[in-house]
């Protein structure tokens, strides 16, 4: 399997893995972060170029550091 190096796809895959590992639905993360569920779906599929401010918002909602969301090695994304 070839790894996709598009950072949007890697970030999205990592975000989805973190969210699932914590047992959080997209709907719940959307409510807790104030971001639209459709936007989160696009981010997780690598279709959206997420802004730094939204990375920080998601990190806060997931109770983690923004840098952890950018550490793709953690999930192999």
C-alpha positions in Angstrom: 0.0 0.0 0.0 1.4 3.3 -1.0 1.4 6.1 1.6 -0.2 9.3 0.4 2.1 12.3 1.3 -0.6 15.0 0.8 -0.5 16.7 4.2 -4.2 17.4 4.0 -4.9 13.7 3.7 -2.4 12.8 6.3 -3.8 15.3 8.8 -7.3 14.2 8.1 -6.5 10.5 8.5 -4.7 11.3 11.8 -7.5 13.5 13.1 -10.1 10.7 12.3 -7.9 8.1 14.0 -7.5 10.2 17.1 -11.3 11.0 17.2 -12.2 7.3 16.8 -9.7 6.1 19.4 -11.4 8.5 21.9 -14.8 7.2 20.9 -16.0 10.6 19.7 -18.3 11.0 16.7 -17.9 13.7 14.1 -21.1 15.2 15.3 -19.9 15.4 18.9 -16.5 16.9 17.9 -18.4 19.4 15.8 -20.6 20.4 18.7 -17.6 20.6 21.1 -15.4 22.6 18.7 -18.0 24.8 17.2 -17.0 23.7 13.7 -19.5 22.4 11.2 -19.7 18.6 10.9 -19.6 18.9 7.1 -16.3 20.9 7.4 -14.8 18.2 9.7 -15.9 15.5 7.2 -14.0 17.4 4.5 -10.9 17.8 6.7 -10.9 14.1 7.6 -11.2 13.1 3.9 -8.3 15.5 3.0 -10.5 17.7 0.9 -10.2 20.8 3.1 -7.1 22.8 3.8 -7.5 23.4 7.5 -6.5 26.7 9.0 -4.1 26.9 11.9 -6.8 28.4 14.1 -9.0 25.4 13.5 -6.2 23.0 14.3 -5.9 24.8 17.7 -9.7 24.7 18.2 -9.8 20.9 17.5 -6.8 20.3 19.7 -8.6 22.1 22.6 -11.8 20.1 22.0 -9.8 16.9 22.0 -7.8 18.0 25.1 -4.4 17.8 23.4 -1.7 20.0 22.0 -2.0 21.3 18.4 1.4 19.7 17.7 0.0 16.3 18.5 -2.5 16.7 15.7 0.4 17.4 13.4 2.4 14.3 14.5 1.3 11.9 11.8 3.8 9.3 13.0 1.5 8.5 15.9 -1.1 6.8 13.7 1.0 6.1 10.7 -1.0 8.6 8.6 
